[in-house]
Amino acid sequence: TLWLALDDVQVANGGMEMVAGRHRELLNVAGRVPEAALRDCVRIEYRLEAGQAGLHHPLTPHRSCANTSRESRRAFLVRFVPLTADIEATCGDVDEILSRAATHAYPQWFSATRRYVWTPANAAALASERSLNRLFLCSPASKTIAAPAAAPAAAPAVPVVPSAVAS
């Protein structure tokens, strides 16, 4: 997960705490990590200034703390996950996603090297209302819905789609 702070973040305003080094263990039981599994672990405060970003493994035990201040705690999150059966059940496989994107003329965004392309996985990824999860497919540029044009002189700007904003 790439976690970009839009406000200064600390525990007092709802920042996160993490337990380092435990990402190699499967601690999750029924969607949660039991508190007893972490009772004696040192927790590390995820303190960031607005504009700074942190990167953590999705299996790293972490939690957002209660915001006990009057300050907001907003963040932009990008989570990188493999295409799983659950995601395919929601969005379809790669060919279905690309076919739907072509049918509905979804935009695509290329990496600076034009080796990869990002495609909205479904209409919800492009919705204008606030959403905590928007799915985009990253695939080799050879799997685009249209042949990529020649690389521009400067890499195009990638629009910022707020995938998660918390307060």
C-alpha positions as CSV (number, residue, x, y, z in Angstrom):
1,T,0.0,0.0,0.0
2,L,1.3,3.5,-0.9
3,W,-0.1,5.9,1.7
4,L,0.2,9.6,0.7
5,A,-0.6,12.1,3.5
6,L,-2.7,15.1,2.5
7,D,-2.5,16.5,6.0
8,D,0.2,16.2,8.7
9,V,-0.5,12.8,10.2
10,Q,0.3,11.4,13.7
11,V,-1.5,9.2,16.2
12,A,-3.4,12.1,17.8
13,N,-5.2,12.9,14.6
14,G,-6.0,9.4,13.5
15,G,-2.7,8.3,12.0
16,M,-1.6,4.7,11.9
17,E,0.4,2.4,14.1
18,M,2.3,-0.5,12.7
19,V,4.0,-3.6,13.9
20,A,7.2,-4.0,11.9
21,G,8.5,-7.3,10.7
22,R,5.3,-9.3,11.1
23,H,4.3,-9.2,7.4
24,R,5.7,-12.7,6.8
25,E,3.1,-14.2,9.1
26,L,-0.6,-14.8,8.3
27,L,-2.1,-13.3,11.4
28,N,-5.5,-12.5,9.9
29,V,-8.3,-14.5,11.5
30,A,-11.8,-13.8,10.0
31,G,-10.8,-10.5,8.6
32,R,-9.0,-9.2,11.6
33,V,-5.6,-9.6,13.4
34,P,-6.4,-10.8,17.0
35,E,-5.1,-8.3,19.5
36,A,-3.5,-11.1,21.6
37,A,-1.2,-11.9,18.6
38,L,0.3,-8.4,18.9
39,R,0.0,-7.8,22.7
40,D,3.8,-7.7,23.3
41,C,4.8,-6.1,20.0
42,V,6.4,-2.7,19.7
43,R,4.1,-0.4,17.7
44,I,5.6,2.2,15.4
45,E,3.8,5.5,14.8
46,Y,3.3,6.2,11.1
47,R,4.1,10.0,11.3
48,L,4.1,11.8,8.0
49,E,4.0,15.5,7.0
50,A,1.5,16.5,4.3
51,G,2.9,15.5,0.9
52,Q,5.1,12.6,2.4
53,A,4.3,9.0,1.5
54,G,4.8,5.7,3.2
55,L,4.9,2.3,1.7
56,H,4.0,-0.9,3.6
57,H,3.3,-4.5,2.8
58,P,-0.5,-5.3,3.0
59,L,0.1,-8.1,5.6
60,T,2.0,-5.7,8.0
61,P,-0.3,-5.4,11.0
62,H,-1.5,-1.8,11.1
63,R,-4.4,0.2,12.3
64,S,-5.8,3.7,12.2
65,C,-6.0,5.3,15.6
66,A,-9.0,7.4,16.8
67,N,-8.8,11.1,15.8
68,T,-8.8,12.8,19.2
69,S,-7.8,16.2,17.8
70,R,-9.6,18.9,15.9
71,E,-7.3,18.3,12.9
72,S,-8.3,16.3,9.8
73,R,-6.3,13.3,8.7
74,R,-6.8,12.9,4.9
75,A,-4.8,10.5,2.8
76,F,-4.7,9.1,-0.8
77,L,-4.1,5.4,-0.9
78,V,-2.9,3.1,-3.7
79,R,-3.0,-0.6,-3.1
80,F,-1.3,-3.0,-5.4
81,V,-2.9,-6.4,-5.4
82,P,-2.9,-9.4,-7.8
83,L,-5.9,-10.2,-9.9
84,T,-7.7,-12.7,-7.6
85,A,-10.8,-14.8,-8.0
86,D,-12.7,-12.2,-5.8
87,I,-11.7,-9.3,-8.1
88,E,-12.5,-11.4,-11.2
89,A,-15.9,-12.1,-9.7
90,T,-16.5,-8.4,-9.4
91,C,-14.8,-7.1,-12.6
92,G,-14.2,-10.1,-14.9
93,D,-10.9,-11.4,-16.2
94,V,-8.3,-9.3,-18.1
95,D,-10.0,-9.8,-21.5
96,E,-13.4,-8.9,-20.1
97,I,-12.1,-5.8,-18.4
98,L,-10.4,-4.7,-21.6
99,S,-13.4,-5.5,-23.8
100,R,-15.7,-3.5,-21.5
101,A,-13.2,-0.6,-21.5
102,A,-13.2,-0.6,-25.3
103,T,-17.0,-0.8,-25.5
104,H,-17.5,2.1,-23.2
105,A,-14.4,4.1,-24.4
106,Y,-12.8,4.2,-20.9
107,P,-9.6,6.2,-20.8
108,Q,-6.3,4.5,-20.4
109,W,-3.1,5.9,-18.9
110,F,0.4,4.7,-20.0
111,S,3.5,4.5,-18.0
112,A,6.2,6.9,-18.9
113,T,8.0,4.2,-20.9
114,R,4.7,3.2,-22.5
115,R,5.5,-0.4,-21.4
116,Y,2.4,-0.7,-19.1
117,V,-1.1,0.7,-19.3
118,W,-3.7,1.4,-16.6
119,T,-7.3,0.7,-17.5
120,P,-10.4,1.2,-15.2
121,A,-11.6,-2.2,-14.2
122,N,-15.3,-1.2,-14.1
123,A,-17.5,1.9,-14.3
124,A,-17.2,2.5,-10.5
125,A,-13.5,3.3,-11.0
126,L,-14.5,6.4,-12.9
127,A,-17.5,7.5,-10.8
128,S,-17.4,11.1,-9.6
129,E,-18.6,10.4,-6.1
130,R,-16.3,9.6,-3.2
131,S,-15.2,6.0,-3.0
132,L,-12.9,4.0,-0.9
133,N,-11.9,1.5,-3.6
134,R,-11.4,2.0,-7.3
135,L,-10.0,-0.8,-9.3
136,F,-7.6,-0.3,-12.2
137,L,-5.9,-3.0,-14.2
138,C,-2.2,-2.6,-14.9
139,S,-1.3,-4.7,-17.9
140,P,1.4,-4.8,-20.6
141,A,0.9,-2.1,-23.2
142,S,0.5,-4.9,-25.7
143,K,-2.9,-5.7,-24.1
144,T,-4.3,-2.2,-24.7
145,I,-7.8,-1.5,-26.1
146,A,-6.2,0.6,-28.8
147,A,-2.7,0.6,-30.1
148,P,-0.6,3.1,-28.2
149,A,0.6,6.2,-30.0
150,A,4.2,7.0,-30.2
151,A,5.7,8.2,-26.9
152,P,5.2,11.9,-26.4
153,A,8.2,14.2,-25.7
154,A,7.1,14.4,-22.0
155,A,5.2,11.8,-20.1
156,P,1.5,12.7,-19.9
157,A,0.1,13.7,-16.5
158,V,-1.8,10.9,-14.8
159,P,-5.0,12.1,-13.3
160,V,-5.4,11.7,-9.6
161,V,-8.4,9.6,-8.7
162,P,-9.1,9.7,-5.0
163,S,-9.2,6.0,-4.2
164,A,-9.4,6.5,-0.4
165,V,-9.9,9.5,1.7
166,A,-10.3,9.2,5.4
167,S,-11.0,11.8,8.0
